[in-house]
Amino acid sequence: MKIDLNADLGEGCDSDHALLQLVSSANIACGFHAGDAQTMLQSVRWAQAAGVAIGAHPAFPDRENFGRSAMQLPPETVYAQMIYQIGALKSLAESEGARLVHVKPHGMLYNQAAADAVLADAIARAIKTVDSQLIVVGLAGSESIRAAAHYGLRTREEVFADRGYLSSGALVPRSQPGALVEDEQQAIDQTLNMVQQGRVQSISGEWVAVKAQTVCLHGDGAHALQFARRLRDAFAAQQICVTSA
């Protein structure tokens, strides 16, 4: 059994370089919610040196709230913003002899696209325009995955180690109780359930089917590196190979 393990990079965390030794894919902030040209280039270099797959992490234009504000933008605006962000990181990667592998929207853009077919369509269309070989990373079973498949793009369905789930399969909004799984062992058990059994227990108790192809590891927590190491140990103990291939 194998699983991809991804983390966000270039968002101002001190643990970026160390985290790259533990994951197989990196989602690099493209300037709209965090980062700039220099942090993008540095992240590309670090990821390339670590042998980690490089991905774009585009967002709504919302640096003030770290890309977590809900926005209702015209589809063509989102389409243009996606091409702008993804294209910038693709060029930076190629300038270093590296290759852009995937795209994972950030924050509220990710969450809204998971449920909004029109928004998901604009994002998938932009990704195909930039490079039809890019893999689209989206919430397992979401509109993002369906839109990408519609455009013939490869997809990677994502689950979250440390986030609570609703019975619909959506993530618990960060503004609500149960949004974060604070207990490390609980988060590890939840992750193994999703990867090995294809299911997750919602905050209301129901078991929800999920397709786990990549696991998101948040790198901005106080104990992010410790948790990442424990999760890698848990995968190793279950003979689960961590790879982006």
Disulfide bonds with the S-S distance in Angstrom:
none
